[in-house]
Amino acid sequence: MKKALHLLAILFCAVFAANLMHTEAMLEQIEHSVIRLHILANSDSTADQTQKLLVRDALVQAASEWIPEGATWAEGCEALRARLPEIQQRAEETLRAAGCDAPVQVSFGEAAFPVRSYGDITLPAGNYQALRVEIGAGKGQNWWCVMYPALCLPAAEAEASLPEGEARRLTEQPEKYEIRLKCVDALRAVFRRLRSL
């Protein structure tokens, strides 16, 4: 009986480990097929949050020009890296037209994101390639979407169509919950450590 329980425990552990490895592989595949846009406001003041949304609208409007239609994920990353000065200029011009002289920092690289839903699509927490736009001190509530594949426009339109009070609540309140699997996070850390050796 003891031997049977021991074998059952080993089998359970093997199945559990295989499922964790499969989950890790799926999460990594998602991370390498999505490019995020992350805009950080100077502060949580109404003026700074409004300026963040103006920059968002200007960048989302131009996003289709930056990543060629039919581009792969890697080509989209390279296209955005090549256009960083243009993206920064567009953000700065948008702020200056609104009477804001806050500096803008634009970068592209890997960034950690929490779980986020865009309509019917939910992206797991993870490290994604992202276009990051930081306005001023970058201490205010942020806004993000998916640039590749292009989900920004539907997300921005959906938010804009909400009643004014509801849209303001969404921009002024931080995310309250982040769903994570500690065992998956630990396994991912082990895999990253092994890859770096």
KAFENVEN-V446853 format. One record per residue. N is the residue number from 1. PHI is phi in whole degrees, -180 to 180 (999 if undefined). Layout:
BEGIN
N,PHI
N,PHI
END
This chain:
BEGIN
1,999
2,-62
3,-65
4,-65
5,-65
6,-63
7,-65
8,-63
9,-64
10,-64
11,-62
12,-60
13,-62
14,-65
15,-64
16,-61
17,-63
18,-64
19,-65
20,-64
21,-65
22,-65
23,-62
24,-60
25,-64
26,-65
27,-63
28,-66
29,-64
30,-64
31,-60
32,-100
33,-136
34,-131
35,-118
36,-103
37,-116
38,-131
39,-117
40,-108
41,-77
42,-59
43,-153
44,-94
45,-63
46,-58
47,-63
48,-67
49,-68
50,-65
51,-64
52,-59
53,-69
54,-64
55,-64
56,-55
57,-61
58,-66
59,-73
60,-63
61,-62
62,-91
63,-57
64,-67
65,-79
66,-84
67,-109
68,-59
69,-61
70,82
71,-70
72,-78
73,-59
74,-63
75,-66
76,-64
77,-61
78,-64
79,-62
80,-69
81,-59
82,-69
83,-103
84,-54
85,-62
86,-66
87,-65
88,-63
89,-62
90,-63
91,-64
92,-64
93,-62
94,-63
95,-66
96,-63
97,-65
98,-92
99,82
100,-108
101,-109
102,-63
103,-70
104,-127
105,-114
106,-120
107,-143
108,-136
109,173
110,-77
111,-144
112,-84
113,-129
114,-80
115,-58
116,-148
117,-106
118,-124
119,64
120,-87
121,-106
122,-119
123,-99
124,-72
125,-61
126,172
127,-102
128,-118
129,-71
130,-146
131,-88
132,-112
133,-120
134,-111
135,-98
136,57
137,-74
138,63
139,-101
140,-92
141,-58
142,-107
143,-136
144,-144
145,-155
146,-107
147,-84
148,-140
149,-62
150,-67
151,-118
152,-64
153,-60
154,-60
155,-66
156,-67
157,-66
158,-63
159,-68
160,-68
161,-83
162,-72
163,-58
164,-54
165,-63
166,-69
167,-63
168,-63
169,-61
170,-65
171,-84
172,-95
173,-101
174,-72
175,-63
176,-91
177,-132
178,-131
179,-91
180,-141
181,-105
182,-59
183,-66
184,-70
185,-59
186,-65
187,-64
188,-63
189,-63
190,-64
191,-62
192,-64
193,-64
194,-65
195,-66
196,-80
197,-77
END
